[in-house]
Each structure stands twice: as structure tokens, then as C-alpha cells.
Amino acid sequence: TPEGIRYDLDVFKRPDGTSRILSIWDQTIQEGNPPEGFSYGTEYTNEMINQALQRENPLSLVPSTDELGHGTAVASVAAGSDLGYALNFLGAAPDADIVMVKCKQAKQYLRDYYLVPGDVPAYTDADIGRAVKYLEGLARVGQRPVVICLGMGTNWGTHTGSSILARYLSRVAGKRNRVLIVAGGNEGKAAHHFSASFE
């Protein structure tokens, strides 16, 4: 998901208190080291996240967080831990490792060109594609199956699967041990869906 994650929550920890998050690539923070092969953002490793969790203020060491709450909610449903805190909650894959990419927002000139309102999150195909490439790179190193969840549904785009990003995602989804989940849209209250009545 593009909005980041509140990595300090118990739902992302193992029973011993360590994080199940292997890494976070925060494309919005430019002060640290980007992942290998990329030129922007900051990568936070599992070791750094675990060190941050030992502090009174974890954000002082790993300042990446989820301001909107959507990325955290999606990650919880996908892979939330059951730590026996009487929460009556369990994610779909509670033992899975987690890697999060927080995408940077599209620049203002693009938002203006596409008439995106100021309060609506918007991301570029390039940054989304790089996020998927980052996840693909980690999957090859670990030689394990990977599920990539792009929780950023929209009605924007060609709807034909012919864009560069759509073709790239199709190629990734066709690889062995890969599952790609793309949200179909969550804009029901926007009133831009078509409806009609026929006799």
C-alpha cells in the first residue's frame, strides 16, 4: 500500500516483541540511504526498526509512519499478528514477513493537470512501478513466494490494461510464486459511477 505503516503497533510484531517488517522504503524521506539501485527515498531495515522499537519515541530513529491510516489498515488485514491480546483479530497471513513501500505523492503540476483535488492522495505510475520493482528484488533474494498488495484503487486510467504500468504489473503477476492484488476502486461516494434504468 502506498500510505506507509505504523510499524510500532503490536499487530506487526512477533511474540518476542521484534518486528515482522523486513524493511520499509519511504519514498517521501530523502535524508537517509535509498535502497540499492534507487536514487531517492530512505530504506529502513528490520534491524533499524527493531532498534527504534526499543526507544521511548521510535519515530526519532525511524521517522516513517502512516498519516492517513489506510496503509496500516490494509497491512493489518493482510498480515496482522495474533498476539493474544483479546483483540479478536487475525490477519489473513499472520506469520508472513512484511515489506512496506510508502510512495511519494505526485507533484503539484501533475495534480493540476489531471484535476486531482488537494485532499486526495495521488501517485505516479513511475513511483508505483519502482515500488513493485523494489519488492520484486527482495523476493528474488529470499527465494520465497511474494504477495504484492497495491491498495490504491482508482477509476483513473485506460481500463484496458494497455498502460505501461498495467503491462508491467501483468508481467510481474505472471511470474512463478507471485501474487499481485490491485484494488478495483473505492470511490463509491464520489458519484461518478454510471447508472441507468431501462424499461
N, C-alpha and C positions, 0 to 999 in steps of 0.2 A: 504494500500500500504506500501511497506517496506522502502521507502526512507525518510519518515518523512514529515513534513508540515511546511510551512512558516505561522505560526499562527497569525502573526501580520497584514496580509492582510485584507482589508475591506470585501473581499468575504467570510470570515469566521466569520463575526461579525453580531450581531443583530442591529436593528436601533438605540438602545441606546448606541452602541459602545462596549458592552460586547461581549465576545467570545461565539460562539456556540460550541466550542470544550470542551467537558466534561472532557477529560483527554488525556494526551499523555504519552505513555510508551516508553521511549527511551532506547532501549537495549544497545546502544553504550556508554551511560554516566553512570559511576559507582560511582560518587561522592555523589549522593543523595539516597533517600529511594526507594527501589524497591516496586512494588505492593505487596499487601498481598498475600502470597502463592508462591512468586517467590523470587529467591535469587540473581538476578542481574538486572542491569539497573536502571533507575530512573523514577519514576512516577510523572508527573506534573498534578495537579488537575485544575479544572476550576477556582477556587479561585486564585491559583498561576498564572495562565495565565492572568486573569483579572488584577491582581496586576502588572504583567510585562507590560501589555499594557499601564499602567499609566506612565511608565518610559520613559525617552528620549531614552534609549537603552534597549528595552525589553529583549534582549539576556543576559543582565547582571543578570537577575533573573531566566529566563527560557531559558537556552542556547541551547535547542533543535531546530534544523532547518532542512531544506531540501537543501542539497548542489547541488543535481542533478536537481531538479525542477520537476521530474516526479511525485512524491507523491503529490505535491501541485497541479499539473495539473489534476491528476485523481480525487482528492478530490474536486476540483473546478467543474469539470464536473458532479460529483455525487451529490454534495450538496452545490454548490455555492450560496450565497445570492444575492438577487436583492435589492440593496440599493439606486436605483435611481440616480446613478452617470453617467448616459448616457453611460454606458459601453455596452449596448445592449447585455447583457449576463445574463443567468439564468441557474443554475444547475438543475439537474433532480429532486432533493428534497431540495428546498431552505430553508425549515423550519426545516429540520432534525437536530438533535443533531449529533455531530461528535466525534468519538473516534479514535485516531491515534496510531498505533504502528510503531515505527521505528526499524526495525530488524537490528541486528548486522551482519556484513559481515562474511562470512565463513573464517575460519583460513587458513593460507597460505598452510599448508601441504595438506589440502583438495583441495584447488585450484590447487596445483601442481599435485595431484593425478588424478584429473578429467580434467586436461589440460585447466583450465579456464584462459583466458587471463587476465592480470593485470588490464585492464581498464574496465572490465565487472563486474557489480555488481553480487554477488553470495551469497546465503543464505542457511543455513542448514534446513533440514526438521524439526529438533528439535526446532529451534528458530521460524519457521513459525507455527508449531503446538502449541507452547506456546503462541504465539500471538493470535491465534484463541481461545485458552482456556481462555486467559485474556478477550477477547471480549465477550465470552460466559458468563463468570462470571458477567460482568457488565450488560448483558442483563437480567439475572435472577433477579438481584437486582431491576432493574427498571420495571420488568414485562411488557416489551414492545417489539414490533417486532424489529428485527435487520437485517440489510443487511451488510454482510461482503464482502468486495471487496479486493481480492488478485491480485493486478495489477503487477504481476511479471511473465508474460508469458515466457515460455521457451520450447524448443524442447527436453529438457533433461527428462530422466525418462523412465518408462516402457511402457507408453502409453496404459496400460491395466487396470488402476485403482486398481492395486493389492498392491501397496506400502503401508506401514503403514500410511503415511501422506494422501494418497488418500482415504484409507478406513476411516480414522478419519474424513476427510472433508465430505465424503458421509454421515457419521453418523450425523454430525452437520447439514448438509443441510436437512436431513430428519426430523428434529425436527419442531414442530409447531412454527409459527411466525419467521422462519429463512429463509433467502435467502443467498446463497453463490455464489459469482461471481468470477470465476477464468479465468484469461486471457489465451487465447489459444496460444500465442506466438507472438512475434513482431520482428522476425528475418529475414524478407524478404531480406534484403541486405546482409545477411551472406552467401548466395549461397549454402546452404546445403539442399535445398528442391529438391525433385526429379522431373524430368520432362522427358518426352519421346514422341516420335512421332511414330505412327503406321500406316501402310498402310491400 
